[in-house]
Amino acid sequence: MNRGRRWALLACAALFTVAMITTASSSATTSQRPSWCGPKKIKLGFTDGFGGNSWRLVTTASARDEAKKCSSVSSIDYADGQGNTQKAISDIQGMVAKGVDALVVFPDAGKAMLPALRSSYKAGVVTVPYRVTPGGQAGRDYNVFIDTPFVDAGRNWGKWIRKVLPKGGNVLMLSGPKGNSQGIEENKGLHQILDPTKKYKFIGEQPFEVTNWDPALTQKVLSAAIAKNSKIDVIVSDFGPSLVGALPEFTKSGRPIPALATSDGNVLGCFWKKQYKKNPTFKLFTVSTQNDHARLAIQWAVALASGGKKPASTHFPSLLFEDSVTGKPNKVQCRANLPGDIYLSAQLPAAKQAKLVR
Amino acid sequence: MPITGPTEPTYSIPRGSRRLLSRGLATVLIATVGLFAISWIFASSSVTRGTLLTMLPFASALAVASLGQTLVVMQGGIDLSVAGGFSLYVVILTKYPAGDNDRLWAALVIAFLAAIAAGSLNGLLIGRLRLNPIVATLGTNALLFGVILWYTAGIPTTTTARLHSLGDAVWWHIPAPVYFAVAATAVVTAVVKLTPVGRRFEGVGANETAAFTAGIRVQRHRTSAYVWAQLLYCLAAVLHASVVNQPTAYEGNSGGGAGYLLPTVAAVVLGGTSLLGGRGNLVATAVAALFLSQLDQFVLALGVSYATRTLVQAAALAVGVALYSINWRRAFGRFGRRPATVAPT
């Protein structure tokens, strides 16, 4: 009897301790509620103009991950426009009809998306487009546009080039389709930093060689550029991973791989680790490929809809990621056991990204 | 018995199907040699060793895919599903092994089985159900892209090291894919030109009614053209996936700039095979693929803008079509006679 009571007491004490720990930890989570997460319960929508590549998958997962940090978000709906402007527009209308309180939009089609954004805004939904400018005005056509200054990426590359090639040299820039605004802005930034020194010569088609961000075309364009220019000191590209197949063109022509200023990707980091000993001129500098841009857009949308504190800025900065020369902010990263299509600069853990793209 | 296409002028020089140098082959050979000469004079960087080592593997893949398109065109058809098929085989070859060399053989088998399935579908629609080839293959193309999206969600995968070592290999100073293209051209040409089944195949394309009357199974030959075409696209995809380190999920559509649809049709036309069907110039098609690839590299080396590059390629195709489809003798004849008719007044 006595023994039984003692056991019962012990069990009660144990239960009490467990309960205490659980409450403490749960109160710890609530106390970690981010400042942008307000008290009002909301339904969140997220539409993508095109969702079919690894970068988009990681970006979408990052957006979900960010939204889950806020307990006021009761549901998250996602729609993929599949590169079809018509579908992207009807996706937005569908979200409004479903009754979402806040909507984050990646308006790939640019200005064509403005009427849909405006109607969503007019219907009282907190509307936050990001990354691609839809034109229009914040406060009239949508709540706020979360942009990223691509010109800053160009400036960052330019600053690094001045450090690793202080005596000047020939610069070859590669970007996507002809006239894409991202490439033009980045080129502007490069010129802002490099032109005042008068030591750097831009070679190839201006403002950039057209590659459509296509690996096979990049290969052809780069081999032509290598044959045409006996001296290429640095390559600038806004899509680093697409260069991995093309850089061996230098080796084929019996020349070392030059310095490279670009954006990050696991496949590129691993390529550098394999090649840098054979190619002493192959210095690598990357800026973040900015999957976390979506997180800032989510924070804004949630803050505005749930009554949280607005984030400090509407700009997502161009962040430095790897530098093979100084190792700052990071050394070149490679996770050889994970797929090439993941982005180690993203907040989302590498293993989680690997699951997404496999 | 010489078999001639229905569109060929009857008053031209006597011809036999086994002549060494057909008009198409002679034209495209002269054009290609001329292009290399022009490249050497005006943009010597487009004929350096490094550039040729890049251009030739792409030319090989294009040549093999164009052979497939030639077989279809010989049957009076056209295969618009080349982009879908090609892209699908590339993603199977990269995504299924996902970097694991041991799974490459299985991926090859799956890709070739998929090619047979896609070809049989085209063959069924066109050979048996007598659908218009443009409509039927366009439909198949959409279906194949659907399968690609379902399988990959559009995400590219890096080529396996073993496959990439093939694309990178240089045997006796020549990139390995070239040997595959030459072998494929030799085998397909030999089968079509020298074997009874090949002669019947060409006969069906030249004159369906005559072939039917002669007791040839027209439907079976017509269907087989689409299956063999897809198998050749699959071989081309193997070469392409070995050359490009991280092919996209849409290589057939946009890989290397123009993808594989327009260039394969252009190679067939430049090679002198009539789009109305009949006798095919397989060797000429392969040479035309080399011509188109070098043209691409030459214009790139000239350093002209992207817009001009696109225009030059379009112009080359227009010239190619004009060479074969306009009756120049009559055109010049009319031009020459004009003064005589004007004179009396």
Boltz contact constraints between the chains, C-beta under 6 A:
constraints:
  - contact:
      token1: [A, 52]
      token2: [B, 153]
      max_distance: 6.0
  - contact:
      token1: [A, 52]
      token2: [B, 154]
      max_distance: 6.0
  - contact:
      token1: [A, 53]
      token2: [B, 154]
      max_distance: 6.0
  - contact:
      token1: [A, 53]
      token2: [B, 155]
      max_distance: 6.0
  - contact:
      token1: [A, 54]
      token2: [B, 155]
      max_distance: 6.0
  - contact:
      token1: [A, 178]
      token2: [B, 306]
      max_distance: 6.0
  - contact:
      token1: [A, 210]
      token2: [B, 306]
      max_distance: 6.0
  - contact:
      token1: [A, 214]
      token2: [B, 254]
      max_distance: 6.0
  - contact:
      token1: [A, 215]
      token2: [B, 244]
      max_distance: 6.0
  - contact:
      token1: [A, 215]
      token2: [B, 246]
      max_distance: 6.0
  - contact:
      token1: [A, 216]
      token2: [B, 244]
      max_distance: 6.0
  - contact:
      token1: [A, 216]
      token2: [B, 255]
      max_distance: 6.0
  - contact:
      token1: [A, 216]
      token2: [B, 256]
      max_distance: 6.0
  - contact:
      token1: [A, 217]
      token2: [B, 256]
      max_distance: 6.0
  - contact:
      token1: [A, 217]
      token2: [B, 257]
      max_distance: 6.0
  - contact:
      token1: [A, 223]
      token2: [B, 51]
      max_distance: 6.0
  - contact:
      token1: [A, 223]
      token2: [B, 54]
      max_distance: 6.0
  - contact:
      token1: [A, 224]
      token2: [B, 300]
      max_distance: 6.0
  - contact:
      token1: [A, 224]
      token2: [B, 301]
      max_distance: 6.0
  - contact:
      token1: [A, 227]
      token2: [B, 45]
      max_distance: 6.0
  - contact:
      token1: [A, 227]
      token2: [B, 48]
      max_distance: 6.0
  - contact:
      token1: [A, 227]
      token2: [B, 50]
      max_distance: 6.0
  - contact:
      token1: [A, 227]
      token2: [B, 51]
      max_distance: 6.0
  - contact:
      token1: [A, 228]
      token2: [B, 45]
      max_distance: 6.0
  - contact:
      token1: [A, 228]
      token2: [B, 301]
      max_distance: 6.0
  - contact:
      token1: [A, 244]
      token2: [B, 245]
      max_distance: 6.0
  - contact:
      token1: [A, 245]
      token2: [B, 244]
      max_distance: 6.0
  - contact:
      token1: [A, 245]
      token2: [B, 245]
      max_distance: 6.0
  - contact:
      token1: [A, 245]
      token2: [B, 246]
      max_distance: 6.0
  - contact:
      token1: [A, 249]
      token2: [B, 54]
      max_distance: 6.0
  - contact:
      token1: [A, 252]
      token2: [B, 50]
      max_distance: 6.0
  - contact:
      token1: [A, 252]
      token2: [B, 53]
      max_distance: 6.0
  - contact:
      token1: [A, 253]
      token2: [B, 50]
      max_distance: 6.0
  - contact:
      token1: [A, 340]
      token2: [B, 158]
      max_distance: 6.0
  - contact:
      token1: [A, 357]
      token2: [B, 155]
      max_distance: 6.0
